[in-house]
Amino acid sequence: MITKENPLKLLSFKFLAVVLTLTVGFSSCSKEDNDKVVVENNSISPYKTPKYVFFFIGDGMSNTQINVTEAALNDVNFKLKSSSLKSVGIGALNIRKFPVVGMATTHAQDQYITDSAAAGTALASGYKTTVNTIGKNGDRTQNLKNMAEMAKEKGMKIGIVSSVSIDHATPACFYAHTNDRNDYQIIGEQMINSNFDYFAGGSVLYNKYVGKTLQQYKADAQAKGYKYVTTKADFNSLGKTSGKVIATLKRFDTNILDGNSMPYALDLDIQASDDDKISLADFTQKGIEILDNEKGFFMMVEGGKVDWACHANDVVTSTFDMIAFDEAVKKALDFYNNHKEETLIIITGDHETGGLSLGFSATDYGNSFDKLNYQNISFQEFTYKVANWKTAGTKTFTQALDEVKMAFGLGDATKNLALSAYETGLLSNAFTKSMGGSLTLLPEELKLQYGTYDPFTVTVTHILNNKAGIDWTTYAHTAVPVPVFAIGQGQYEFGGYYDNTVLAKKIMTVAQFK
């Protein structure tokens, strides 16, 4: 029996048949124009093979790091301010402008909670590997070709940028192959033998090298055709005709500081020299200028110090570096807006760090993010201060509390940051431990309270974070999934829920790297 619904059903089936026919037709058309199609929400979305590919990795970044950063930018009472962050202002992150969002799992081959070496290898090559392994399979018997190497073979120029040392795990996974992420000298040698076009951000960990000074490493790099730049004036003069470049900061010429990484964004303004005030966004923009050419480029940019701040359970420092990372993303977006038919930008995290929770048991459903606005230096800078106190041996606990009030606002009742007797007791115990005294705490208690960080500093950040309604579960990584954001050619390929190895393979497929 025919009903009134049947004609509509027939039309629906005919429409579906047309869509399928069109899809097959597009898929089998000439490849001369490199066009592809995907089906998204029953609509046909053609895309061209991108000429320019940006891959942004927020190390340690998952949804909570993004959420608290947006709270900082949107809450009128929590306006994080720094002259180094002028372009952001108050409002949503640039990440929010990406039209396609996915989620990716992060586990390593040999354990559920990954490290940056295994995660970086997965993101770079599309294959799982074991913890601590760089660019090799799980049993370390075979090198895994990564997307940067594939892009280089395709004739594209390659840039690798990071706010941590450029031979650290994540950046290394895009040019090196070694059994252990701590093989810094091997990684550094493979870096200058890669023939990649642009390395920038932190320096190499030359203090880990045996029988070779930084000057000798620079000479080796120059012999391979690299211009090694450490001053702002030389950096600003770089351009399309500069050839292969390694660009870092002046301070690493004479000092080993914080793992030879860039300063935390929160501390950028207090650096003594302008040569050390180059931001992640600056390095990204310069990479665009150097790499742009007729055959295109691939650039990986890592916000590595988001991870380090979260390891230390310092949410304010992490948030500033998240904003700095987002500013680097804006440089790519600006480029995309002028090259929409040729560009793909992908953002993800390699894993979450710290177990950051936007909620705390003692504050119930409440949050007071504005209390975080009084912190004005990173945990790292404050740790340096505490180390100097210990060396001098003259700082009293009362004087230390005055320093805490100036750097974090804690103890200032006018800021609604008065310390309770319980909190003061925690700080007193931590100060004793930091100054070399002993505490009647079990090893498990010491690990839970301080991790591997300076006891006094980490107690300060914990108390401030808790007062704001924020807490942490670990000083290490977690296994929660990480977000994926996409904009540009092939963007609809990146929606959904999948593994980090699949994300890498999606990029390779869309960009025709293999």
One Martini backbone bead per residue (centre of mass of N, CA, C, O) as a GRO file, in nm:
protein
  514
    1MET     BB    1   0.096   0.037   0.023
    2ILE     BB    2   0.049   0.370  -0.047
    3THR     BB    3   0.185   0.655   0.085
    4LYS     BB    4   0.268   0.986   0.150
    5GLU     BB    5   0.574   0.915   0.222
    6ASN     BB    6   0.708   0.775  -0.023
    7PRO     BB    7   0.799   1.006  -0.210
    8LEU     BB    8   1.005   1.117  -0.008
    9LYS     BB    9   1.175   0.867   0.007
   10LEU     BB   10   1.249   0.858  -0.290
   11LEU     BB   11   1.387   1.132  -0.294
   12SER     BB   12   1.602   1.062  -0.082
   13PHE     BB   13   1.734   0.834  -0.244
   14LYS     BB   14   1.802   1.006  -0.491
   15PHE     BB   15   1.980   1.208  -0.344
   16LEU     BB   16   2.185   1.004  -0.239
   17ALA     BB   17   2.274   0.903  -0.517
   18VAL     BB   18   2.386   1.173  -0.613
   19VAL     BB   19   2.596   1.211  -0.392
   20LEU     BB   20   2.752   0.950  -0.452
   21THR     BB   21   2.816   1.017  -0.746
   22LEU     BB   22   2.972   1.277  -0.689
   23THR     BB   23   3.184   1.157  -0.505
   24VAL     BB   24   3.301   0.962  -0.711
   25GLY     BB   25   3.362   1.171  -0.924
   26PHE     BB   26   3.563   1.339  -0.760
   27SER     BB   27   3.758   1.101  -0.675
   28SER     BB   28   3.811   1.033  -1.007
   29CYS     BB   29   3.946   1.270  -1.084
   30SER     BB   30   4.174   1.465  -1.170
   31LYS     BB   31   4.513   1.528  -1.020
   32GLU     BB   32   4.627   1.801  -1.130
   33ASP     BB   33   4.477   1.984  -0.888
   34ASN     BB   34   4.473   1.824  -0.606
   35ASP     BB   35   4.191   1.741  -0.556
   36LYS     BB   36   3.951   1.685  -0.292
   37VAL     BB   37   3.713   1.489  -0.103
   38VAL     BB   38   3.459   1.527   0.149
   39VAL     BB   39   3.224   1.409   0.388
   40GLU     BB   40   3.007   1.651   0.562
   41ASN     BB   41   2.706   1.641   0.657
   42ASN     BB   42   2.614   1.567   0.351
   43SER     BB   43   2.859   1.731   0.231
   44ILE     BB   44   3.065   1.871  -0.009
   45SER     BB   45   3.433   1.906   0.057
   46PRO     BB   46   3.662   2.062  -0.095
   47TYR     BB   47   4.026   2.013  -0.142
   48LYS     BB   48   4.355   2.115  -0.125
   49THR     BB   49   4.673   2.078  -0.133
   50PRO     BB   50   4.881   2.196   0.085
   51LYS     BB   51   5.157   2.425   0.093
   52TYR     BB   52   5.090   2.500   0.398
   53VAL     BB   53   5.215   2.370   0.718
   54PHE     BB   54   5.084   2.373   1.047
   55PHE     BB   55   5.222   2.250   1.372
   56PHE     BB   56   5.072   2.265   1.684
   57ILE     BB   57   5.225   2.210   2.019
   58GLY     BB   58   5.092   2.167   2.338
   59ASP     BB   59   5.265   2.104   2.599
   60GLY     BB   60   5.034   1.978   2.832
   61MET     BB   61   4.769   2.019   2.657
   62SER     BB   62   4.433   2.074   2.741
   63ASN     BB   63   4.128   2.184   2.826
   64THR     BB   64   4.205   2.323   3.098
   65GLN     BB   65   4.424   2.512   2.990
   66ILE     BB   66   4.226   2.660   2.805
   67ASN     BB   67   4.005   2.746   3.006
   68VAL     BB   68   4.181   2.923   3.201
   69THR     BB   69   4.274   3.118   2.980
   70GLU     BB   70   3.993   3.224   2.904
   71ALA     BB   71   3.934   3.334   3.183
   72ALA     BB   72   4.160   3.545   3.178
   73LEU     BB   73   4.045   3.700   2.911
   74ASN     BB   74   3.723   3.739   3.012
   75ASP     BB   75   3.775   3.833   3.298
   76VAL     BB   76   3.764   4.140   3.445
   77ASN     BB   77   3.922   4.018   3.721
   78PHE     BB   78   4.142   3.855   3.502
   79LYS     BB   79   4.391   4.050   3.382
   80LEU     BB   80   4.635   3.957   3.214
   81LYS     BB   81   4.954   4.134   3.223
   82SER     BB   82   5.172   4.224   2.938
   83SER     BB   83   5.385   4.361   2.706
   84SER     BB   84   5.413   4.069   2.556
   85LEU     BB   85   5.064   4.067   2.525
   86LYS     BB   86   4.921   4.284   2.335
   87SER     BB   87   4.757   4.119   2.102
   88VAL     BB   88   4.527   3.997   2.281
   89GLY     BB   89   4.389   4.088   2.527
   90ILE     BB   90   4.039   4.074   2.560
   91GLY     BB   91   3.940   3.733   2.512
   92ALA     BB   92   3.950   3.503   2.296
   93LEU     BB   93   4.106   3.266   2.159
   94ASN     BB   94   4.234   3.176   1.856
   95ILE     BB   95   4.149   2.880   1.873
   96ARG     BB   96   3.834   2.945   1.850
   97LYS     BB   97   3.850   2.993   1.523
   98PHE     BB   98   3.831   2.699   1.485
   99PRO     BB   99   3.599   2.488   1.310
  100VAL     BB  100   3.763   2.222   1.396
  101VAL     BB  101   3.701   1.943   1.626
  102GLY     BB  102   3.891   1.715   1.823
  103MET     BB  103   4.012   1.393   1.953
  104ALA     BB  104   4.301   1.253   2.138
  105THR     BB  105   4.494   0.997   2.206
  106THR     BB  106   4.825   0.918   2.402
  107HIS     BB  107   4.938   0.654   2.430
  108ALA     BB  108   5.173   0.429   2.462
  109GLN     BB  109   5.302   0.121   2.396
  110ASP     BB  110   5.397   0.064   2.726
  111GLN     BB  111   5.195   0.303   2.829
  112TYR     BB  112   4.934   0.504   2.922
  113ILE     BB  113   5.139   0.712   3.018
  114THR     BB  114   5.306   0.940   2.858
  115ASP     BB  115   5.559   1.089   2.677
  116SER     BB  116   5.713   1.312   2.461
  117ALA     BB  117   5.854   1.101   2.285
  118ALA     BB  118   5.618   0.912   2.215
  119ALA     BB  119   5.421   1.134   2.130
  120GLY     BB  120   5.599   1.272   1.917
  121THR     BB  121   5.632   1.026   1.736
  122ALA     BB  122   5.333   0.989   1.673
  123LEU     BB  123   5.290   1.282   1.551
  124ALA     BB  124   5.525   1.251   1.329
  125SER     BB  125   5.473   0.929   1.214
  126GLY     BB  126   5.215   0.731   1.311
  127TYR     BB  127   5.366   0.581   1.559
  128LYS     BB  128   5.424   0.379   1.801
  129THR     BB  129   5.606   0.396   2.116
  130THR     BB  130   5.836   0.415   2.355
  131VAL     BB  131   5.948   0.539   2.621
  132ASN     BB  132   6.212   0.774   2.528
  133THR     BB  133   6.162   0.755   2.223
  134ILE     BB  134   6.320   0.869   1.908
  135GLY     BB  135   6.207   0.785   1.599
  136LYS     BB  136   6.125   0.486   1.692
  137ASN     BB  137   6.060   0.192   1.756
  138GLY     BB  138   5.997   0.009   2.036
  139ASP     BB  139   6.285  -0.167   1.998
  140ARG     BB  140   6.496   0.013   1.836
  141THR     BB  141   6.539  -0.103   1.508
  142GLN     BB  142   6.375   0.149   1.375
  143ASN     BB  143   6.319   0.400   1.171
  144LEU     BB  144   6.089   0.680   1.166
  145LYS     BB  145   5.931   0.850   0.947
  146ASN     BB  146   5.865   1.187   0.918
  147MET     BB  147   5.687   1.463   0.805
  148ALA     BB  148   5.933   1.647   0.764
  149GLU     BB  149   6.091   1.456   0.581
  150MET     BB  150   5.871   1.430   0.367
  151ALA     BB  151   5.855   1.732   0.295
  152LYS     BB  152   6.148   1.758   0.205
  153GLU     BB  153   6.125   1.549  -0.031
  154LYS     BB  154   5.901   1.743  -0.170
  155GLY     BB  155   6.053   2.051  -0.137
  156MET     BB  156   6.013   2.163   0.130
  157LYS     BB  157   6.029   2.367   0.387
  158ILE     BB  158   6.179   2.368   0.730
  159GLY     BB  159   6.036   2.414   1.064
  160ILE     BB  160   6.166   2.441   1.412
  161VAL     BB  161   5.981   2.525   1.713
  162SER     BB  162   6.074   2.625   2.061
  163SER     BB  163   6.063   2.705   2.412
  164VAL     BB  164   6.252   2.492   2.433
  165SER     BB  165   6.477   2.297   2.368
  166ILE     BB  166   6.559   2.192   2.041
  167ASP     BB  167   6.645   1.889   2.179
  168HIS     BB  168   6.389   1.811   2.268
  169ALA     BB  169   6.158   1.577   2.231
  170THR     BB  170   5.954   1.703   2.035
  171PRO     BB  171   6.140   1.830   1.820
  172ALA     BB  172   6.317   1.574   1.771
  173CYS     BB  173   6.083   1.399   1.633
  174PHE     BB  174   6.128   1.588   1.351
  175TYR     BB  175   6.470   1.485   1.308
  176ALA     BB  176   6.514   1.232   1.497
  177HIS     BB  177   6.708   0.916   1.592
  178THR     BB  178   6.672   0.761   1.915
  179ASN     BB  179   6.675   0.569   2.205
  180ASP     BB  180   6.717   0.851   2.371
  181ARG     BB  181   6.624   1.165   2.484
  182ASN     BB  182   6.923   1.202   2.635
  183ASP     BB  183   7.078   1.220   2.345
  184TYR     BB  184   7.183   1.521   2.284
  185GLN     BB  185   7.429   1.498   2.097
  186ILE     BB  186   7.296   1.332   1.878
  187ILE     BB  187   7.064   1.527   1.823
  188GLY     BB  188   7.239   1.775   1.749
  189GLU     BB  189   7.373   1.637   1.504
  190GLN     BB  190   7.108   1.570   1.350
  191MET     BB  191   7.012   1.856   1.313
  192ILE     BB  192   7.258   1.960   1.123
  193ASN     BB  193   7.200   1.699   0.921
  194SER     BB  194   6.900   1.755   0.805
  195ASN     BB  195   6.866   2.030   0.626
  196PHE     BB  196   6.707   2.219   0.759
  197ASP     BB  197   6.602   2.569   0.765
  198TYR     BB  198   6.462   2.601   1.073
  199PHE     BB  199   6.579   2.692   1.400
  200ALA     BB  200   6.390   2.775   1.709
  201GLY     BB  201   6.459   2.923   2.040
  202GLY     BB  202   6.598   2.719   2.199
  203SER     BB  203   6.867   2.560   2.286
  204VAL     BB  204   7.117   2.357   2.331
  205LEU     BB  205   7.244   2.091   2.548
  206TYR     BB  206   7.575   2.137   2.578
  207ASN     BB  207   7.624   2.038   2.880
  208LYS     BB  208   7.586   1.722   2.769
  209TYR     BB  209   7.845   1.724   2.634
  210VAL     BB  210   8.131   1.549   2.497
  211GLY     BB  211   8.403   1.728   2.394
  212LYS     BB  212   8.200   1.994   2.357
  213THR     BB  213   8.135   2.307   2.272
  214LEU     BB  214   7.946   2.558   2.166
  215GLN     BB  215   8.149   2.668   1.960
  216GLN     BB  216   8.182   2.396   1.816
  217TYR     BB  217   7.889   2.363   1.736
  218LYS     BB  218   7.866   2.617   1.569
  219ALA     BB  219   8.084   2.536   1.366
  220ASP     BB  220   7.936   2.285   1.265
  221ALA     BB  221   7.686   2.437   1.164
  222GLN     BB  222   7.836   2.626   0.965
  223ALA     BB  223   7.953   2.386   0.794
  224LYS     BB  224   7.635   2.314   0.718
  225GLY     BB  225   7.507   2.623   0.654
  226TYR     BB  226   7.459   2.780   0.921
  227LYS     BB  227   7.301   3.040   1.079
  228TYR     BB  228   7.399   3.179   1.399
  229VAL     BB  229   7.156   3.331   1.614
  230THR     BB  230   7.159   3.571   1.925
  231THR     BB  231   7.044   3.843   1.823
  232LYS     BB  232   6.807   4.076   1.757
  233ALA     BB  233   6.935   4.213   1.515
  234ASP     BB  234   6.992   3.955   1.353
  235PHE     BB  235   6.706   3.850   1.358
  236ASN     BB  236   6.565   4.094   1.212
  237SER     BB  237   6.748   4.047   0.938
  238LEU     BB  238   6.597   3.815   0.859
  239GLY     BB  239   6.523   3.613   0.555
  240LYS     BB  240   6.486   3.465   0.252
  241THR     BB  241   6.824   3.499   0.209
  242SER     BB  242   6.956   3.341   0.473
  243GLY     BB  243   6.896   3.057   0.477
  244LYS     BB  244   7.012   2.866   0.710
  245VAL     BB  245   6.872   2.854   1.055
  246ILE     BB  246   6.980   2.944   1.393
  247ALA     BB  247   6.759   3.064   1.654
  248THR     BB  248   6.831   3.246   1.955
  249LEU     BB  249   6.969   3.331   2.262
  250LYS     BB  250   7.217   3.505   2.428
  251ARG     BB  251   7.228   3.365   2.719
  252PHE     BB  252   7.356   3.082   2.606
  253ASP     BB  253   7.659   3.167   2.569
  254THR     BB  254   7.704   3.176   2.916
  255ASN     BB  255   7.437   3.008   3.000
  256ILE     BB  256   7.259   2.781   3.214
  257LEU     BB  257   6.900   2.799   3.166
  258ASP     BB  258   6.638   2.623   3.210
  259GLY     BB  259   6.724   2.414   2.987
  260ASN     BB  260   6.768   2.616   2.748
  261SER     BB  261   6.524   2.802   2.760
  262MET     BB  262   6.289   3.002   2.742
  263PRO     BB  263   6.131   3.225   2.889
  264TYR     BB  264   5.882   3.292   3.057
  265ALA     BB  265   5.630   3.499   2.976
  266LEU     BB  266   5.609   3.628   3.263
  267ASP     BB  267   5.947   3.700   3.236
  268LEU     BB  268   6.020   3.870   2.982
  269ASP     BB  269   6.042   4.172   3.099
  270ILE     BB  270   6.295   4.091   3.313
  271GLN     BB  271   6.497   4.089   3.112
  272ALA     BB  272   6.804   4.242   3.062
  273SER     BB  273   6.783   4.169   2.752
  274ASP     BB  274   6.665   4.202   2.428
  275ASP     BB  275   6.793   3.926   2.330
  276ASP     BB  276   6.569   3.780   2.551
  277LYS     BB  277   6.276   3.907   2.404
  278ILE     BB  278   6.190   3.664   2.233
  279SER     BB  279   5.917   3.524   2.104
  280LEU     BB  280   5.726   3.276   1.979
  281ALA     BB  281   5.595   3.462   1.769
  282ASP     BB  282   5.855   3.569   1.647
  283PHE     BB  283   5.967   3.294   1.553
  284THR     BB  284   5.725   3.232   1.370
  285GLN     BB  285   5.734   3.476   1.181
  286LYS     BB  286   6.024   3.431   1.083
  287GLY     BB  287   5.969   3.158   0.958
  288ILE     BB  288   5.780   3.256   0.738
  289GLU     BB  289   5.985   3.444   0.599
  290ILE     BB  290   6.204   3.221   0.537
  291LEU     BB  291   6.014   2.975   0.409
  292ASP     BB  292   5.887   3.118   0.187
  293ASN     BB  293   5.777   2.944  -0.114
  294GLU     BB  294   5.682   2.775  -0.400
  295LYS     BB  295   5.684   2.480  -0.234
  296GLY     BB  296   5.674   2.546   0.054
  297PHE     BB  297   5.579   2.452   0.404
  298PHE     BB  298   5.693   2.319   0.725
  299MET     BB  299   5.567   2.386   1.068
  300MET     BB  300   5.683   2.338   1.398
  301VAL     BB  301   5.514   2.438   1.707
  302GLU     BB  302   5.621   2.469   2.050
  303GLY     BB  303   5.466   2.481   2.379
  304GLY     BB  304   5.674   2.368   2.626
  305LYS     BB  305   5.615   2.548   2.904
  306VAL     BB  306   5.345   2.445   2.985
  307ASP     BB  307   5.447   2.179   3.097
  308TRP     BB  308   5.649   2.283   3.312
  309ALA     BB  309   5.440   2.442   3.481
  310CYS     BB  310   5.258   2.192   3.540
  311HIS     BB  311   5.462   2.025   3.690
  312ALA     BB  312   5.476   2.273   3.912
  313ASN     BB  313   5.186   2.386   3.969
  314ASP     BB  314   5.160   2.666   3.773
  315VAL     BB  315   4.899   2.837   3.645
  316VAL     BB  316   5.001   3.118   3.563
  317THR     BB  317   5.245   3.040   3.394
  318SER     BB  318   5.088   2.860   3.201
  319THR     BB  319   4.895   3.081   3.094
  320PHE     BB  320   5.107   3.263   2.966
  321ASP     BB  321   5.209   3.036   2.769
  322MET     BB  322   4.940   3.000   2.630
  323ILE     BB  323   4.929   3.286   2.514
  324ALA     BB  324   5.193   3.268   2.356
  325PHE     BB  325   5.098   3.034   2.180
  326ASP     BB  326   4.850   3.187   2.061
  327GLU     BB  327   5.020   3.406   1.923
  328ALA     BB  328   5.152   3.211   1.726
  329VAL     BB  329   4.890   3.125   1.592
  330LYS     BB  330   4.820   3.407   1.480
  331LYS     BB  331   5.041   3.412   1.266
  332ALA     BB  332   4.916   3.181   1.102
  333LEU     BB  333   4.637   3.312   1.059
  334ASP     BB  334   4.736   3.555   0.903
  335PHE     BB  335   4.848   3.385   0.674
  336TYR     BB  336   4.588   3.234   0.601
  337ASN     BB  337   4.417   3.491   0.519
  338ASN     BB  338   4.626   3.508   0.252
  339HIS     BB  339   4.613   3.154   0.215
  340LYS     BB  340   4.345   2.968   0.200
  341GLU     BB  341   4.415   2.775  -0.062
  342GLU     BB  342   4.718   2.670   0.095
  343THR     BB  343   4.626   2.611   0.405
  344LEU     BB  344   4.729   2.436   0.714
  345ILE     BB  345   4.603   2.409   1.057
  346ILE     BB  346   4.735   2.251   1.353
  347ILE     BB  347   4.615   2.159   1.686
  348THR     BB  348   4.782   2.024   1.982
  349GLY     BB  349   4.852   1.778   2.217
  350ASP     BB  350   5.057   1.530   2.370
  351HIS     BB  351   4.952   1.601   2.665
  352GLU     BB  352   4.879   1.602   2.993
  353THR     BB  353   4.956   1.820   3.281
  354GLY     BB  354   4.890   1.771   3.642
  355GLY     BB  355   4.581   1.750   3.669
  356LEU     BB  356   4.401   1.983   3.602
  357SER     BB  357   4.160   2.160   3.816
  358LEU     BB  358   3.842   2.332   3.802
  359GLY     BB  359   3.865   2.262   4.122
  360PHE     BB  360   3.796   2.251   4.490
  361SER     BB  361   3.710   2.115   4.785
  362ALA     BB  362   3.720   2.392   4.967
  363THR     BB  363   3.530   2.559   4.729
  364ASP     BB  364   3.356   2.384   4.576
  365TYR     BB  365   3.180   2.582   4.333
  366GLY     BB  366   3.411   2.781   4.356
  367ASN     BB  367   3.562   3.077   4.196
  368SER     BB  368   3.884   3.294   4.207
  369PHE     BB  369   4.069   3.401   3.959
  370ASP     BB  370   4.157   3.691   4.050
  371LYS     BB  371   4.381   3.591   4.257
  372LEU     BB  372   4.601   3.532   4.027
  373ASN     BB  373   4.682   3.837   3.947
  374TYR     BB  374   4.927   3.870   4.175
  375GLN     BB  375   5.114   3.718   4.005
  376ASN     BB  376   5.460   3.818   3.872
  377ILE     BB  377   5.610   3.534   3.885
  378SER     BB  378   5.765   3.256   3.849
  379PHE     BB  379   5.862   2.971   3.995
  380GLN     BB  380   6.153   2.992   3.889
  381GLU     BB  381   6.230   3.272   3.998
  382PHE     BB  382   6.160   3.201   4.295
  383THR     BB  383   6.361   2.969   4.323
  384TYR     BB  384   6.611   3.141   4.295
  385LYS     BB  385   6.562   3.301   4.551
  386VAL     BB  386   6.564   3.065   4.752
  387ALA     BB  387   6.852   2.972   4.688
  388ASN     BB  388   6.982   3.238   4.787
  389TRP     BB  389   6.888   3.217   5.078
  390LYS     BB  390   7.038   2.957   5.146
  391THR     BB  391   7.322   3.063   5.090
  392ALA     BB  392   7.308   3.306   5.293
  393GLY     BB  393   7.134   3.242   5.571
  394THR     BB  394   6.927   3.520   5.647
  395LYS     BB  395   6.641   3.426   5.608
  396THR     BB  396   6.336   3.466   5.728
  397PHE     BB  397   6.014   3.377   5.748
  398THR     BB  398   5.896   3.661   5.756
  399GLN     BB  399   6.051   3.759   5.505
  400ALA     BB  400   5.938   3.546   5.313
  401LEU     BB  401   5.641   3.643   5.334
  402ASP     BB  402   5.696   3.916   5.203
  403GLU     BB  403   5.780   3.798   4.929
  404VAL     BB  404   5.512   3.654   4.873
  405LYS     BB  405   5.336   3.907   4.869
  406MET     BB  406   5.482   4.043   4.623
  407ALA     BB  407   5.460   3.786   4.411
  408PHE     BB  408   5.138   3.667   4.506
  409GLY     BB  409   4.964   3.813   4.758
  410LEU     BB  410   5.009   3.649   4.993
  411GLY     BB  411   4.878   3.792   5.303
  412ASP     BB  412   4.669   3.993   5.168
  413ALA     BB  413   4.371   4.113   5.284
  414THR     BB  414   4.297   4.328   5.057
  415LYS     BB  415   4.300   4.062   4.845
  416ASN     BB  416   4.181   3.809   4.980
  417LEU     BB  417   4.487   3.662   5.102
  418ALA     BB  418   4.476   3.543   5.361
  419LEU     BB  419   4.631   3.351   5.609
  420SER     BB  420   4.608   3.071   5.759
  421ALA     BB  421   4.723   2.867   5.995
  422TYR     BB  422   4.755   2.626   5.808
  423GLU     BB  423   4.911   2.772   5.578
  424THR     BB  424   5.143   2.873   5.752
  425GLY     BB  425   5.240   2.590   5.831
  426LEU     BB  426   5.311   2.494   5.548
  427LEU     BB  427   5.521   2.718   5.495
  428SER     BB  428   5.709   2.659   5.732
  429ASN     BB  429   5.789   2.373   5.652
  430ALA     BB  430   5.894   2.442   5.367
  431PHE     BB  431   6.112   2.642   5.453
  432THR     BB  432   6.278   2.446   5.618
  433LYS     BB  433   6.338   2.256   5.379
  434SER     BB  434   6.470   2.471   5.185
  435MET     BB  435   6.700   2.542   5.416
  436GLY     BB  436   6.781   2.226   5.517
  437GLY     BB  437   6.583   2.107   5.691
  438SER     BB  438   6.394   1.897   5.896
  439LEU     BB  439   6.124   1.654   5.865
  440THR     BB  440   5.840   1.466   5.996
  441LEU     BB  441   5.835   1.299   5.705
  442LEU     BB  442   5.741   1.097   5.483
  443PRO     BB  443   5.826   1.020   5.168
  444GLU     BB  444   5.530   1.034   5.065
  445GLU     BB  445   5.476   1.320   5.170
  446LEU     BB  446   5.696   1.469   5.015
  447LYS     BB  447   5.595   1.394   4.732
  448LEU     BB  448   5.307   1.510   4.755
  449GLN     BB  449   5.393   1.810   4.834
  450TYR     BB  450   5.677   1.855   4.627
  451GLY     BB  451   5.816   1.654   4.477
  452THR     BB  452   6.094   1.806   4.286
  453TYR     BB  453   6.048   2.074   4.431
  454ASP     BB  454   6.047   2.352   4.584
  455PRO     BB  455   5.880   2.365   4.871
  456PHE     BB  456   5.806   2.666   4.897
  457THR     BB  457   5.707   2.728   4.611
  458VAL     BB  458   5.489   2.499   4.576
  459THR     BB  459   5.320   2.593   4.819
  460VAL     BB  460   5.244   2.867   4.714
  461THR     BB  461   5.096   2.776   4.451
  462HIS     BB  462   4.891   2.595   4.587
  463ILE     BB  463   4.748   2.806   4.762
  464LEU     BB  464   4.667   2.998   4.539
  465ASN     BB  465   4.510   2.798   4.365
  466ASN     BB  466   4.306   2.709   4.586
  467LYS     BB  467   4.181   2.994   4.633
  468ALA     BB  468   4.076   2.986   4.321
  469GLY     BB  469   3.976   2.677   4.261
  470ILE     BB  470   4.248   2.500   4.223
  471ASP     BB  471   4.394   2.185   4.105
  472TRP     BB  472   4.604   1.887   4.155
  473THR     BB  473   4.728   1.538   4.093
  474THR     BB  474   5.022   1.605   3.962
  475TYR     BB  475   5.379   1.615   3.840
  476ALA     BB  476   5.279   1.482   3.584
  477HIS     BB  477   5.118   1.297   3.374
  478THR     BB  478   4.836   1.222   3.173
  479ALA     BB  479   4.562   1.029   2.990
  480VAL     BB  480   4.409   1.239   2.867
  481PRO     BB  481   4.268   1.376   2.625
  482VAL     BB  482   4.315   1.575   2.331
  483PRO     BB  483   4.288   1.836   2.138
  484VAL     BB  484   4.171   1.927   1.801
  485PHE     BB  485   4.266   2.173   1.555
  486ALA     BB  486   4.114   2.312   1.246
  487ILE     BB  487   4.239   2.489   0.945
  488GLY     BB  488   4.160   2.456   0.614
  489GLN     BB  489   4.282   2.239   0.416
  490GLY     BB  490   4.111   1.954   0.524
  491GLN     BB  491   3.964   2.009   0.803
  492TYR     BB  492   3.735   1.772   0.811
  493GLU     BB  493   3.936   1.533   0.881
  494PHE     BB  494   3.963   1.627   1.216
  495GLY     BB  495   3.723   1.512   1.312
  496GLY     BB  496   3.676   1.349   1.615
  497TYR     BB  497   3.781   1.022   1.752
  498TYR     BB  498   4.130   0.954   1.814
  499ASP     BB  499   4.450   0.892   1.755
  500ASN     BB  500   4.764   1.028   1.727
  501THR     BB  501   4.841   0.856   1.479
  502VAL     BB  502   4.600   0.949   1.305
  503LEU     BB  503   4.668   1.243   1.291
  504ALA     BB  504   4.929   1.214   1.133
  505LYS     BB  505   4.799   1.066   0.888
  506LYS     BB  506   4.612   1.293   0.809
  507ILE     BB  507   4.827   1.499   0.739
  508MET     BB  508   4.974   1.328   0.525
  509THR     BB  509   4.730   1.299   0.337
  510VAL     BB  510   4.649   1.594   0.287
  511ALA     BB  511   4.964   1.677   0.211
  512GLN     BB  512   5.112   1.451   0.055
  513PHE     BB  513   5.374   1.304   0.205
  514LYS     BB  514   5.309   0.977   0.092
   0.00000   0.00000   0.00000
